[in-house]
Structure formats: structure tokens, C-alpha cells
Amino acid sequence: MSRTAAGGPAVRIDDTFAEGFPMRGARIVITAATMRWARQAGTTMTGFATSVIGCKCEAAIERELPAEGTPDGRPGVSVLLFATDSASLQQRLIERIGQTVLTCPTTACFDGLPDAPDRMPVGRALRIFGDGFQASKVIAGRRYWRIPVMEGEFLVQEDFGRVRGIGGGNFLLLAESADAALDAAEAAVGAIGERTEGVILPFPGGIVRSGSKVGSRRYANMVATTNDPFAPTLRPITGTALPDGVNSVYEIVLDGLDFPAIAGAMRAGIAAAMLPGVHTITAGNYGGKLGPHHFHLRRIMAGELTP
């Protein structure tokens, strides 16, 4: 399947699929006196959260929220955070909210999945920072904790919703040059954007330069190592997967709350990435052995956004 890039030759879309795997996810709403401080808290909270391989979770700012769209009528951001299991998700939330949101000027923190029946006592765990001076109040059936701090008070919801999510959605951009690959990757990220609800791009700027394969050929203790079939400098000495003329590859990795959200984001990103200098768009999978969620590129581009 090929589509014509604007002002350039056709871009091939491989007949393959991205292989997603089950994760557990939460949405955190952070508000502050200004958008600057809400975004600062969200940025700090999601630092070092690109991959569960080394970071124990994957997280990013989902989108900005206007004051009229938040629980306390202040500007805010929503953050999505994913982990491989329920216990790990809860622990990461306690750690990150406690260390990066509670500490940030003017912030408050709320659950962004109020309808999720599976609840985690995150605020309840954080309340003890108040050293017995904390107080709680129930509003509309939800309990909130007021934790005294030097600035005044930090308000946090007692429990947060936990849902089944999907990690590992992806597509790879194979291009003639590093400049062309980066232009395409930036266009894909821009098209997906923070306006896409239910999806995040956890890597720096949404782009991955160091795609990985499972395990190692030489080092038994390594969970993942460089994806040598897609490394252009290794073409002469390894079993390359790169067509002639491809000299740079970037990967876009997506996590989301459900299949349609990821598939829709992939469709928007792939369409935007079909620029001059892009040779092929493909995806990473392990033959269906890694996870049950298969995002078939050609089906997605044909408008099939459900499993």
C-alpha cells in the first residue's frame, strides 16, 4: 500500500501491525493558580517516565484544561500514567504526586477517571504528610484531604480510578535522511497533539530515536537492546530490515486508555508523516507474542479504528 507524499514520491505503508500489550492506567487532573504552574507540575510529574523497561511507568501530559473544565475552576492539565500492574500503578502515583505535585506552588490534585469502579487510596496515603494536622471533607460523595504546607494547603482527592489500558502502540518512519525523518516525526507528533484525548506519547517530544528489541545477543542481563535491524550504521554487518535508500529511522510510541483512541491517533500521525523524503512507514511487533492488541497499519489508514 502506498500513498503519495505532498510534493514527493509515494510513501509505502507496510502490511504489518503494531503490537500493544495490557497496562493499567490512571488520569490525574492537576490544577494551579496559573496554567504555568499546572503545566510545571505535570511536566515534573511525568519526568523519567518514558518506558516501563527502565522507568517503572510511562506517563505524559495528555492535554491542557481550561478553568471551566476542572473540579476547582482553575486552569489545569490532565496526565495519563501507565504501569504494568495495579500495585505498581498505585505506588507510582503515590510517589510522583507526593514528590512533584504536592511540592509545586499552588497546585491541587484530582482524579480524572471518576466513573472507574476500581479505586486506589492515593490521597489517603499522602494525607499522613500532614502529621496529624490534615483534615478531610466529603463533597458530592467524594472525600478530599487538606494537607497543611508552608504555602497554605494542598488539596488532594482521597482515591483515584484505575482502568485497563494499552501500551506499545507504535509506528516507524523510515526516511532518506535524518532531517527528513525528524521532519516527519515532528509532523506526526503535531498531528496527534495534546488535543487527542485518551492517548499520550511518553518519549521526549513524542519521538524515539533508540527503538529496542527484546533481550540481547551478547548480554544476558539486558531486557532490551538496540533494534539493530533498523539501525542504518549496522546495515553492512547485521540482518538489516531497511530498504535501500533509507538512512534514518524514528519511532512514535503511543499509550492509551483504549484501542480506538490509539488507532485514531496513529491514523492522524501517519497521515501527517507522509512527507517528502519518507520512504516507508512500518511498525514493530513480535509476531503477536508480546501482546493481544494488534494495530494493523493498512486497516487503520482505511478508517478501521476498532479491533
ChimeraX attribute file (.defattr): number of C-alpha atoms within 10 A of each C-alpha:
attribute: neighborCount
match mode: 1-to-1
recipient: residues
	/A:1	11
	/A:2	15
	/A:3	13
	/A:4	13
	/A:5	19
	/A:6	12
	/A:7	9
	/A:8	12
	/A:9	16
	/A:10	19
	/A:11	23
	/A:12	18
	/A:13	20
	/A:14	15
	/A:15	13
	/A:16	18
	/A:17	24
	/A:18	24
	/A:19	24
	/A:20	26
	/A:21	19
	/A:22	20
	/A:23	23
	/A:24	23
	/A:25	28
	/A:26	27
	/A:27	24
	/A:28	22
	/A:29	25
	/A:30	31
	/A:31	31
	/A:32	25
	/A:33	16
	/A:34	15
	/A:35	19
	/A:36	11
	/A:37	21
	/A:38	28
	/A:39	22
	/A:40	18
	/A:41	27
	/A:42	28
	/A:43	17
	/A:44	16
	/A:45	24
	/A:46	21
	/A:47	17
	/A:48	17
	/A:49	21
	/A:50	21
	/A:51	18
	/A:52	14
	/A:53	11
	/A:54	12
	/A:55	13
	/A:56	16
	/A:57	25
	/A:58	30
	/A:59	29
	/A:60	29
	/A:61	24
	/A:62	26
	/A:63	21
	/A:64	21
	/A:65	19
	/A:66	14
	/A:67	18
	/A:68	11
	/A:69	13
	/A:70	18
	/A:71	17
	/A:72	14
	/A:73	13
	/A:74	20
	/A:75	23
	/A:76	32
	/A:77	26
	/A:78	27
	/A:79	25
	/A:80	27
	/A:81	29
	/A:82	36
	/A:83	28
	/A:84	20
	/A:85	14
	/A:86	17
	/A:87	11
	/A:88	15
	/A:89	22
	/A:90	22
	/A:91	14
	/A:92	18
	/A:93	23
	/A:94	18
	/A:95	14
	/A:96	15
	/A:97	25
	/A:98	19
	/A:99	13
	/A:100	17
	/A:101	27
	/A:102	22
	/A:103	14
	/A:104	20
	/A:105	17
	/A:106	19
	/A:107	23
	/A:108	26
	/A:109	25
	/A:110	23
	/A:111	24
	/A:112	20
	/A:113	18
	/A:114	15
	/A:115	12
	/A:116	14
	/A:117	11
	/A:118	14
	/A:119	18
	/A:120	21
	/A:121	15
	/A:122	23
	/A:123	26
	/A:124	17
	/A:125	14
	/A:126	20
	/A:127	25
	/A:128	13
	/A:129	14
	/A:130	16
	/A:131	9
	/A:132	10
	/A:133	11
	/A:134	18
	/A:135	13
	/A:136	16
	/A:137	12
	/A:138	11
	/A:139	8
	/A:140	5
	/A:141	7
	/A:142	11
	/A:143	15
	/A:144	21
	/A:145	22
	/A:146	21
	/A:147	23
	/A:148	18
	/A:149	13
	/A:150	6
	/A:151	9
	/A:152	11
	/A:153	17
	/A:154	23
	/A:155	22
	/A:156	27
	/A:157	23
	/A:158	25
	/A:159	20
	/A:160	25
	/A:161	21
	/A:162	24
	/A:163	20
	/A:164	18
	/A:165	23
	/A:166	28
	/A:167	30
	/A:168	25
	/A:169	27
	/A:170	24
	/A:171	23
	/A:172	22
	/A:173	26
	/A:174	28
	/A:175	28
	/A:176	19
	/A:177	17
	/A:178	16
	/A:179	12
	/A:180	22
	/A:181	27
	/A:182	20
	/A:183	18
	/A:184	26
	/A:185	28
	/A:186	20
	/A:187	20
	/A:188	25
	/A:189	22
	/A:190	17
	/A:191	20
	/A:192	25
	/A:193	19
	/A:194	18
	/A:195	13
	/A:196	16
	/A:197	17
	/A:198	22
	/A:199	32
	/A:200	30
	/A:201	27
	/A:202	28
	/A:203	21
	/A:204	13
	/A:205	13
	/A:206	21
	/A:207	20
	/A:208	19
	/A:209	14
	/A:210	15
	/A:211	20
	/A:212	17
	/A:213	16
	/A:214	13
	/A:215	14
	/A:216	15
	/A:217	8
	/A:218	8
	/A:219	10
	/A:220	8
	/A:221	8
	/A:222	11
	/A:223	13
	/A:224	15
	/A:225	16
	/A:226	14
	/A:227	15
	/A:228	19
	/A:229	17
	/A:230	25
	/A:231	20
	/A:232	18
	/A:233	13
	/A:234	12
	/A:235	17
	/A:236	8
	/A:237	9
	/A:238	13
	/A:239	11
	/A:240	16
	/A:241	12
	/A:242	18
	/A:243	15
	/A:244	9
	/A:245	13
	/A:246	21
	/A:247	20
	/A:248	22
	/A:249	27
	/A:250	22
	/A:251	23
	/A:252	27
	/A:253	26
	/A:254	26
	/A:255	30
	/A:256	29
	/A:257	24
	/A:258	18
	/A:259	22
	/A:260	18
	/A:261	20
	/A:262	29
	/A:263	28
	/A:264	19
	/A:265	26
	/A:266	28
	/A:267	22
	/A:268	20
	/A:269	23
	/A:270	27
	/A:271	17
	/A:272	20
	/A:273	25
	/A:274	29
	/A:275	24
	/A:276	20
	/A:277	24
	/A:278	27
	/A:279	26
	/A:280	23
	/A:281	23
	/A:282	22
	/A:283	22
	/A:284	21
	/A:285	21
	/A:286	12
	/A:287	12
	/A:288	14
	/A:289	9
	/A:290	14
	/A:291	17
	/A:292	12
	/A:293	20
	/A:294	20
	/A:295	28
	/A:296	20
	/A:297	25
	/A:298	18
	/A:299	17
	/A:300	21
	/A:301	17
	/A:302	9
	/A:303	11
	/A:304	16
	/A:305	19
	/A:306	14
	/A:307	12
